[in-house]
Amino acid sequence: MTVHLTIESPLGDLLLVGEESHPVSGGFALASVSMTGQKNAAVVQPGWECAPKAFADVVRQLGEYFDGGREQFELVYSTRGTVFQERVWAALDGIPYGTTTSYGRLAAGIGAPRAAVRALGAAIGANPLLVVRPCHRVIGADGSLTGYAGGLERKQHLLLHEGAVRAA
């Protein structure tokens, strides 16, 4: 069973999607966090159930993050990607709050050749868990804000919120 909930955030509405997972407390694992206007955003499908209670912990942790009281999420994810995508997404989880890394450094960190930077960027762009899996912390080698499925304004907002960049 797939469940969903739309919540308000400083970035606009966020669509949370969860999938049934028996080992998880509450019975659902987070499958997607997407934003209005995002490229390839999740869309509520027929048969999905609106289930606010299933997302109580997710909503609490997102609230704490946006209020400045949480730097790391403690959630169970249910994502499905290629082996390479899953490796990239796991590396994203290791980028500390308030810091950034470049695509090249991230590629090196997972043992991918420099030539794989484009594939790495595509995997980052396919991240289904915006905000909670911090793809916004990956920037260009020259420090420029490049590529973010939710839009560069939102990427900048998140990095300013975390103190990883300064306001221009």
Secondary structure as GFF3:
##gff-version 3
##sequence-region A 1 168
A	DSSP	beta_strand	2	7	.	.	.	ID=ss1
A	DSSP	beta_strand	14	20	.	.	.	ID=ss2
A	DSSP	beta_strand	28	35	.	.	.	ID=ss3
A	DSSP	beta_strand	49	50	.	.	.	ID=ss4
A	DSSP	three_ten_helix	52	55	.	.	.	ID=ss5
A	DSSP	alpha_helix	56	66	.	.	.	ID=ss6
A	DSSP	alpha_helix	83	93	.	.	.	ID=ss7
A	DSSP	beta_strand	101	102	.	.	.	ID=ss8
A	DSSP	alpha_helix	103	109	.	.	.	ID=ss9
A	DSSP	three_ten_helix	114	116	.	.	.	ID=ss10
A	DSSP	alpha_helix	117	125	.	.	.	ID=ss11
A	DSSP	three_ten_helix	135	137	.	.	.	ID=ss12
A	DSSP	beta_strand	138	139	.	.	.	ID=ss13
A	DSSP	alpha_helix	152	162	.	.	.	ID=ss14
###
